[in-house]
């Protein structure tokens, strides 16, 4: 990848050692030398390594026609054997250009290159980059076996574009036999800069003392390899696609040359992109060229977003230009790596019941995108949403709001307030980076709020409102309203008549039968009993009315989820109405608050509720003397869900303990189930649970019995 490259610590396939192949001796099968992967079908090595593997003299210049060699490639999953044939042959020859191979004792030579074609496509990692050799480079070589511990580190001391001399330190491995033909890897360049050719041994003519040559070897620089191979007709193997066909690359390169002309600044932002995208980069202070930088922007799908994320505070106008140019390419994704990871972390951390609703929210946000997968999880949906250019609503000259941001707004409104706030902050950050006006995002947020409101109306179960006012020992004034999600509608009852408990149960059950016939399949209405503060423990859930033939008893609270509501207490202290809404918004995220203990009093409960302003559900287990007063304090201070047991007071209520840990919105059904158990297993279920439930999103009727009903 050049300046940008994969990090071997996070990706085993990036280990440069896996670009080293073994050329095996035809006799003993051991490594005669090494080679480097040139293309998925070709290896590059030295010609003298091929001669050695075939049992010939090292400088034999005859072409090995029809010869087949055994080679071994290496990768994270192990080694693989292949057969290979020489297709380009440049035998060693004298540097002075005269005919014949190098003479005995010659320390340098030209040629000495061979390209081998492998019979099957190599399964090892992709070929490396190749760069010119330069004086001062630190390079690494491997033995032909490619064993991880066989590396030798050396430094290029001289290089005249024909031969590069390499000196090693006096510690570690030294380049020796069977290193020839292997790549010289520059970690700083992230590329191969040449091939190992020979190690320098003391001369035999006694001109030099043996101490004069220590750990010295020489290699063939890439610039000479490239020139000789092209001259031999192998240029097609060296010309690799580098993304120049991407229509955005040239435009991005020109923009980068203008926006970041100084190498120092270009290096800073290139490092930021590399680190955000998990790519390696040189540590020598060098900078990529604008062309190299542009190449990574059209090959790494999140690199462009990462660059604009880093560049936004310095040059917002450049960000807009880069994003516009990136749209010419199919590669760049909308989100930077940080934005993508943060969004996925927030969504996968949601409760399971909310995760299941994410596809519904996405489809509601983008109803015209027919190709969205219906059964996909959000990670798959996210990949598709990033490809949408916008939701087709923007003012003149304004940027289109990406479909993903609109979808996230619709997801957010389904979440409890803390998660909703985090998702909206995330969307604000992405919109700011993209240069999208805040007013445009607010418009999508308002659309999402409106959708959620309508969805809540449709998905809430129908309810039957029952207003009871005591008119004697077993006599009540009664009014009924049905609510299918569009608000309460008055049901006919006899004006001025007093109803007994059984007659009330009869009227309620008859109306419930009609509601059940029109309710969605599997949905049963909820009975919400509106009571005065002194009647909160009225046992309405136990009232029953048998059908005309007396076969089936009709116990209200066992057949239907029945809750009580006391509007009188909520309206009595209006300074707590805002707390009521605040607590309700945290119904699904706040844990239950237990009020218990024989000595608990009103002042203590008052203090607890002021301290726990997020508490949306309270269970009360106190003495019978203090119970009703404490319950009324909870309701008056805006606690929307209160659970208690109206039976004989015990230190611990079986009913409360059984149902209080259920999810908040499941409490009405959990209480109904417990009441049903009191009928067939009364000894095991001695409790008499009462659930007060005050939903601020559902309208209440006017409760004057003698006046026409109006909504409030």
Buried (B, 14 or more C-beta within 10 A) or exposed (E): BBBBBBEBEEBEEBBBBBBBBBBBBBEEEEBBBBBBBBBEBBBBBBBBBBBBBBEBEBBBBEEBEEBEBBBBBBBEEEEBEBEBBBBBBBBBBBBEEEEEBBEEEEEBBBBBBBBBBBEEEBEBBBBBBBBBBBEEBBBBBBBBBBBEEBBBBBBBBEBEEBBBBBBBEEEEBBBBEBBBBBBBBBBBBBBBBBBBBBBBEBBEEEEEEEEEEEBBBBBBBBBBBBEBBBEBEBEEBBEEEBBEEBEBBBBBBBBBBEBBEEBEBBBBBBBBBBBBBBBBBBEEEBBBBBBBBBBBBBBBBBBBBBBBBBBBEEBEEBBBBBBEBBEBBEBBBBBBBBBBEBBBEBBEEBEEEBBEBBBBBBBBBBEEBEEBEEEBBBEEBBEBBBEBEBBEEBEEEEBBBBBBBBBBBBBBBBBBBEBBEBBBEBBBBBBBBBBBBEEBBEBBBEBBBEBBEEBBBEEBBBBBBBBBBBBEEEBBBBBBBBBBBEEBBBBEBEEEEBBBBBBBBBBBBEBBEEBEEEBEEEEBBBBBBBBBBEBBBBEBBBBBBBEEEEEEEBBBBBBBBBBBBBBBBBEEBEEBEEBBEBBBBBBBBBEBBBBEEEEBEEEEBBEBBEEBBBBBBBBBBBBEEBBBEBBBBBBBBBBBBBBBBBBEBBEEBBBBBBBBEBEBEEBBBBBBBBBBBBEEEEEEBBBBBBBBBBBBEBBBBBBEBEEEBEEE
